[in-house]
Amino acid sequence: MDSNRIFSYTTEEDWWLNKQLNLIDRVIRLVPSGSDVIKESLKISLGMTPNKDLLPRLLQIFMERVWKLMSLHEEFEELSLEEKGLQYRRVGAMALSLFLLKKETAICGRIRQFQVERI
């Protein structure tokens, strides 16, 4: 095994993962943050107080992206409106939790790489 590789993927798994990442990239472009949100977010990094509407706006953008991502899947589109709402709330909460966890592991704007110990 190559010492530089932690995980080994098959060609099919790699293709699937890249397809999913491309979907996420497409949705982010469909639901952009907007310059006002970016400016307000930068205020935080500069130690300034952002507008009080920033966090609700960020949550709105995030959840809109989650909805659009879910809507790209056939299985989701086949659900009733009630089932879609249930899945959206369940998946949205998990996605937000993972996002916040990832954010907490960031150092100086660079994502910290999780280290996997070799057995």
N, C-alpha and C positions, 0 to 999 in steps of 0.2 A: 504494500500500500504506500502511496505517495505520502511523505511526511508533511507536506504542505496542505493536504486535504483532510478535513475533519470528517465530513460526511461524503458518502458516495451515492450518486444518483444514477439511475439508468437513463438512457436517452429519452425514453417515454416520460419519465418523471421530470426530467429537466425541461422537456417541451411543455408539459402541463404547467409547471411552475412559472415558466416564462410567459405562458398564455395568461395566467392569473395576474401576474405583475403588469402585463400590458393592459388588462382590463382595468386595474386600479389606476394606472397612469391615464387612461382614457377618461375615466370618471372624474379624476382630479381636474382635468382640463375642461370637462363639461360643467363642473361646479367650482369655479375659481374662487379664491379667497377675496380677491379685490384689493385694490391699493389702500383703501381706508383701513381694512383689517390688518394688513401688513404693517402699515405705519403705526397703528395702535400697539401691535405686538412688539414692534421695535422699541417703543417707549419703555416696556417692561425691562428689556435687556439694558437700557440706558439708565435704569433706576428711576424712571419717571412713572407717574400714576397714569394708567391708561383710562380711556373713556369707560364709564360704567356699563356700557352696552357691549363691550368687547367679548366677555365670556359667553353671554347668551348667543351672540352672533357666531362665535367659533363653534359652539355646540350645534347651532342650526346648520352651519355649513357641513360639519362632520356627519350629522345624522342624514342630511340630504344626500351626501356621498354614499352612505351606507345603503339608503333606499335605492339609489340608482344602481349600485353594485348588485344588490339582491335582485333587482328587476331584470338584470341581464341574464339571469338563469331561468331556464325553461320551467324547472320544478316550482320556482317561486311564482311565476306567472300563472301556473295552473291552480294555485290556491284560491280559496274564497277571500273576499276582502277582509273578513274577520280573522282568518288564518294568517293572512299577510301581515295584519297589524300585530298579531301575537308574535310571529316570527321576527318582525322588524324590531319590536321592543326588546325581545330576548337577545337577538344577535347584536342589536345596536348597543345594548348595555355591555355585552362581552367585548365588543370591538372597542368601545370607549375605554373600558378597563385596561385592555391590552395596550392601547395607544398611550394612556397615562403612565402605565408601567414602563413602557419603552422610553417615554419622555423623561422619566425619573432616572433612567440609567444613562442619560446623555451628559457628556462632560464638555463644556466650552463649545457647544454647537456641533460637536462631533459625536456620533453615536458610539458608545462603548461597545466593543465586541465582547459577547459572552464567551468566556473561556471554558473550553471543555477539556477536562483532565483526561489524559490518556491512561487507560487501565493497563 
